[in-house]
């Protein structure tokens, strides 16, 4: 499997549905990060607020795991919420969590400081880390900044049940809140792009029937996400939309027109009824691979959309001690992938405590697939 392209060229060609020398290997956030931190002799707590630490961890992870992209922030989805006053519990060996939400009602949008993103030390740390990645890696590797859609950000600024009440009882105020948050998301995206990011990896997992009706997702999610996605693309950068929900609104994901759609496994039975694909007849399901797999080749709505597909190895395959399952996942994904416009990746982040040897199995399985001429 000779490499003729740089990682950046390979990744961008896949995003643009062009020829590649091999399928790119995509990396989400800080998968299998414990092994990286061990090599650094550092903890998550040590690295979290360090731009140099974040950049070093991403570069080292790429050296260890061979992927074609790096990204910041990693794992943590709380950067914007922290900038707006959410109280965060920083953990030594795990990702942080919110312990106090800053908003009690949508009407408090009036109190949001529009320049909070620009002033936030945490945001500045992320921006600096991207600058360091650009300085160190140049145009060799695809650099992505990670952020949330406005609706996902709203869910981190007020407690869940309160947010749903506000959406139903105070929709005007909630829309006003989303307007403010959309502008803030755009500001954050601009700062990362100005620092050297090639594109944005955007968490849109709130667009799902697990949480909303389709009508609510359209009203409170779609238009604001579309404005964010379009702004980034208008700047000449790429958008990867990540939605790992079991019942994602795929029609809305496609309508957002991202450059790539990163999927988890979803509900195959429901998808089969909707798209007319019978996964059980196509695969023997003896392995974890494709036990809940989008059969990409057969979902014409996806393949005819002109959108790169990124995924969708089941992250639960890792840290199980079953190397054969990892190999089966790789083969299942590659067999089901479209001929062009595909990035092999996990459907969500690989667990932090995944052993390095399992990541090597992932890489070697991918190499073996191509060397066998599949």
Helices and strands as residue ranges (DSSP letters): H 7-15, E 24-25, H 33-40, H 44-48, H 51-65, E 69-72, H 79-83, E 87-89, E 97-100, G 106-111, H 116-119, H 121-137, E 142-148, H 150-154, H 160-169, H 171-195, E 199-203, H 214-217, I 218-222, H 223-234, E 238-243, H 250-255, E 260-263, H 268-275, H 279-282, G 296-298, H 300-303, E 308-313, G 315-317, H 323-336, E 342-346, H 356-371
